[in-house]
């Protein structure tokens, strides 16, 4: 049989993404045990491809044929990323590292060996270094693209796991890229154990990226409402107004041309002349105004059977009120 990367305990929790029935593994695929469904899902290079093609923008053939899906890997994009690496970055996640430390502490209080699902785990999320180095945490890293960390190909709209499978779910910089974030949050709620914990980071003021897979933005209260089936543990700005301003300035310059060569030049100009703005966020990140002007927000919450009422939601506004 193909050697898959996820732990044996997590492997037993895999379910059909279409009907949620159990799966059996053969030499090179998983098969749904339901006679009505009888769907088959390939294992590609040791990575199960558990996609519900009826509700996903991706097809199973995208992965068996090794087509580019969410992440681009052409030589032009590799050159672009190399050139970007020569100039300062304009992004700064101020809260990520401390949030992941806080998250690990919460999870380890609930279980000595918590099982955690990462949605969008092809690459290591900003600030996750401490988290992934904790060997007590059983991490299952899923994505809609192959990568060095991808253990499972799955679409967040139909998570291929049994109900109540995880102590925690991480979804960092993903919900802007899904067509139905509310459905994805419902799936997160479903696969979490009672009192399980979700950690999300989602942009507010950040221009289109990873196009065409970019659909939605959220204010702080909008982000909170997205997780209305969770009790809030903590929330706030993760990336501040300085980063938001730098991104807007860069996108302003890029709007003048569609030439890839000129865009590279303008990116360099934008970064060299605005990279310092992100450092203001160390001062601004916890101020009320940052909740109205942040580049992105975070939310930590525990699974609840209570749904936050919209009238109560309005009382949670903590911004500057301009």
MOVEN-V491503 format. One record per residue. N is the residue number from 1. PHI is phi in radians with two decimals (* if undefined). Layout:
n:N phi:PHI
n:N phi:PHI
This chain:
n:1 phi:*
n:2 phi:-1.15
n:3 phi:-1.44
n:4 phi:-1.55
n:5 phi:-1.57
n:6 phi:-1.33
n:7 phi:-1.14
n:8 phi:-1.07
n:9 phi:-1.14
n:10 phi:-1.26
n:11 phi:-1.00
n:12 phi:-1.19
n:13 phi:-1.61
n:14 phi:-1.12
n:15 phi:-2.39
n:16 phi:-1.09
n:17 phi:-1.24
n:18 phi:-1.63
n:19 phi:-2.10
n:20 phi:1.18
n:21 phi:-1.34
n:22 phi:-1.18
n:23 phi:-2.08
n:24 phi:-2.02
n:25 phi:-1.81
n:26 phi:-1.89
n:27 phi:-1.01
n:28 phi:-2.37
n:29 phi:-2.84
n:30 phi:-1.90
n:31 phi:-2.23
n:32 phi:-1.30
n:33 phi:-1.36
n:34 phi:-1.25
n:35 phi:-1.18
n:36 phi:-1.30
n:37 phi:-1.61
n:38 phi:0.90
n:39 phi:-1.32
n:40 phi:-2.14
n:41 phi:-2.33
n:42 phi:-1.31
n:43 phi:-1.92
n:44 phi:-1.99
n:45 phi:0.94
n:46 phi:1.42
n:47 phi:-1.98
n:48 phi:-1.11
n:49 phi:-1.90
n:50 phi:-1.90
n:51 phi:-2.01
n:52 phi:-1.57
n:53 phi:-1.11
n:54 phi:-1.23
n:55 phi:-2.17
n:56 phi:-1.91
n:57 phi:-1.39
n:58 phi:-1.87
n:59 phi:-2.02
n:60 phi:-1.07
n:61 phi:-1.11
n:62 phi:-0.99
n:63 phi:-1.61
n:64 phi:-1.20
n:65 phi:-1.63
n:66 phi:0.99
n:67 phi:-1.32
n:68 phi:-1.22
n:69 phi:-1.92
n:70 phi:-1.25
n:71 phi:-1.67
n:72 phi:-1.56
n:73 phi:-2.35
n:74 phi:-1.22
n:75 phi:-1.08
n:76 phi:-1.11
n:77 phi:-1.23
n:78 phi:-1.12
n:79 phi:-1.11
n:80 phi:-1.06
n:81 phi:-1.16
n:82 phi:-1.13
n:83 phi:-1.17
n:84 phi:-1.08
n:85 phi:-1.19
n:86 phi:-1.49
n:87 phi:-2.06
n:88 phi:-1.07
n:89 phi:-1.42
n:90 phi:-1.76
n:91 phi:-1.76
n:92 phi:-2.66
n:93 phi:-1.52
n:94 phi:-1.29
n:95 phi:-1.72
n:96 phi:-0.93
n:97 phi:-1.07
n:98 phi:-1.19
n:99 phi:-1.15
n:100 phi:-1.19
n:101 phi:-1.10
n:102 phi:-1.07
n:103 phi:-1.07
n:104 phi:-1.09
n:105 phi:-1.14
n:106 phi:-1.09
n:107 phi:-1.15
n:108 phi:-1.27
n:109 phi:-1.28
n:110 phi:-1.46
n:111 phi:-2.70
n:112 phi:-1.22
n:113 phi:-2.38
n:114 phi:-1.18
n:115 phi:-1.73
n:116 phi:-2.24
n:117 phi:-1.70
n:118 phi:-1.85
n:119 phi:-1.71
n:120 phi:1.58
n:121 phi:-1.74
n:122 phi:-1.07
n:123 phi:-2.09
n:124 phi:-1.31
n:125 phi:-1.16
n:126 phi:-1.12
n:127 phi:1.64
n:128 phi:-1.47
n:129 phi:-0.96
n:130 phi:-1.08
n:131 phi:-1.13
n:132 phi:-1.27
n:133 phi:-1.45
n:134 phi:-1.50
n:135 phi:-1.22
n:136 phi:-1.29
n:137 phi:-1.62
n:138 phi:-1.54
n:139 phi:-1.70
n:140 phi:-1.96
n:141 phi:-1.85
n:142 phi:-1.99
n:143 phi:-2.88
n:144 phi:-1.89
n:145 phi:-2.64
n:146 phi:-1.28
n:147 phi:-2.95
n:148 phi:-1.10
n:149 phi:-1.81
n:150 phi:-1.22
n:151 phi:-1.74
n:152 phi:-2.70
n:153 phi:-1.60
n:154 phi:-2.66
n:155 phi:-1.77
n:156 phi:-1.10
n:157 phi:-1.25
n:158 phi:-2.49
n:159 phi:-1.27
n:160 phi:-1.50
n:161 phi:-2.38
n:162 phi:-1.10
n:163 phi:-0.98
n:164 phi:1.12
n:165 phi:-1.50
n:166 phi:-2.15
n:167 phi:-1.41
n:168 phi:-2.63
n:169 phi:-2.33
n:170 phi:-1.97
n:171 phi:-2.41
n:172 phi:-1.86
n:173 phi:0.98
n:174 phi:-2.18
n:175 phi:-1.13
n:176 phi:-1.30
n:177 phi:-1.78
n:178 phi:-1.80
n:179 phi:-1.31
n:180 phi:-2.40
n:181 phi:-1.10
n:182 phi:-1.17
n:183 phi:-1.13
n:184 phi:-1.11
n:185 phi:-1.17
n:186 phi:-1.11
n:187 phi:-1.18
n:188 phi:-1.06
n:189 phi:-1.03
n:190 phi:-1.14
n:191 phi:-1.47
n:192 phi:-1.44
n:193 phi:-1.21
n:194 phi:-0.94
n:195 phi:1.17
n:196 phi:-1.10
n:197 phi:-2.04
n:198 phi:-1.92
n:199 phi:-2.18
n:200 phi:-2.27
n:201 phi:-2.24
n:202 phi:-2.50
n:203 phi:-1.28
n:204 phi:-2.05
n:205 phi:-1.84
n:206 phi:-2.70
n:207 phi:-1.24
n:208 phi:-0.99
n:209 phi:-2.51
n:210 phi:0.86
n:211 phi:-1.15
n:212 phi:-1.54
n:213 phi:-1.50
n:214 phi:-2.60
n:215 phi:-2.26
n:216 phi:-2.51
n:217 phi:-2.29
n:218 phi:-2.35
n:219 phi:-1.30
n:220 phi:-1.09
n:221 phi:-1.21
n:222 phi:-1.11
n:223 phi:-1.16
n:224 phi:-1.11
n:225 phi:-1.16
n:226 phi:-0.99
n:227 phi:-1.85
n:228 phi:-1.22
n:229 phi:-1.61
n:230 phi:-2.24
n:231 phi:-1.46
n:232 phi:-1.25
n:233 phi:-1.73
n:234 phi:-2.83
n:235 phi:-2.79
n:236 phi:2.84
n:237 phi:-1.42
n:238 phi:-1.69
n:239 phi:-2.17
n:240 phi:-1.59
n:241 phi:-1.11
n:242 phi:-1.10
n:243 phi:-1.11
n:244 phi:-1.07
n:245 phi:-1.16
n:246 phi:-1.10
n:247 phi:-1.09
n:248 phi:-1.15
n:249 phi:-1.11
n:250 phi:-1.08
n:251 phi:-1.20
n:252 phi:-1.03
n:253 phi:-1.14
n:254 phi:-1.17
n:255 phi:-1.20
n:256 phi:-1.41
n:257 phi:-2.65
n:258 phi:-1.94
n:259 phi:-1.22
n:260 phi:-1.12
n:261 phi:-1.17
n:262 phi:-1.17
n:263 phi:-1.09
n:264 phi:-1.07
n:265 phi:-1.12
n:266 phi:-1.19
n:267 phi:-1.08
n:268 phi:-1.08
n:269 phi:-1.07
n:270 phi:-1.06
n:271 phi:-1.24
n:272 phi:-1.18
n:273 phi:-1.81
n:274 phi:-2.41
n:275 phi:-1.03
n:276 phi:-1.20
n:277 phi:-1.07
n:278 phi:-1.10
n:279 phi:-1.29
n:280 phi:-1.11
n:281 phi:-1.19
n:282 phi:-1.08
n:283 phi:-1.50
n:284 phi:-1.55
n:285 phi:-0.99
n:286 phi:-1.75
n:287 phi:-1.47
n:288 phi:-0.95
n:289 phi:-1.10
n:290 phi:-1.16
n:291 phi:-1.25
n:292 phi:-1.72
n:293 phi:-2.39
n:294 phi:-1.27
n:295 phi:-1.24
n:296 phi:-2.90
n:297 phi:-2.10
n:298 phi:-2.16
n:299 phi:-2.52
n:300 phi:-2.08
n:301 phi:-2.61
n:302 phi:-1.85
n:303 phi:-1.00
n:304 phi:-2.40
n:305 phi:-1.63
n:306 phi:-1.59
n:307 phi:-1.78
n:308 phi:-1.08
n:309 phi:-1.28
n:310 phi:-1.12
n:311 phi:-1.20
n:312 phi:-1.22
n:313 phi:-1.01
n:314 phi:-1.08
n:315 phi:-1.32
n:316 phi:-1.54
n:317 phi:-1.11
n:318 phi:-2.20
n:319 phi:-1.34
n:320 phi:-1.37
n:321 phi:1.23
n:322 phi:-1.30
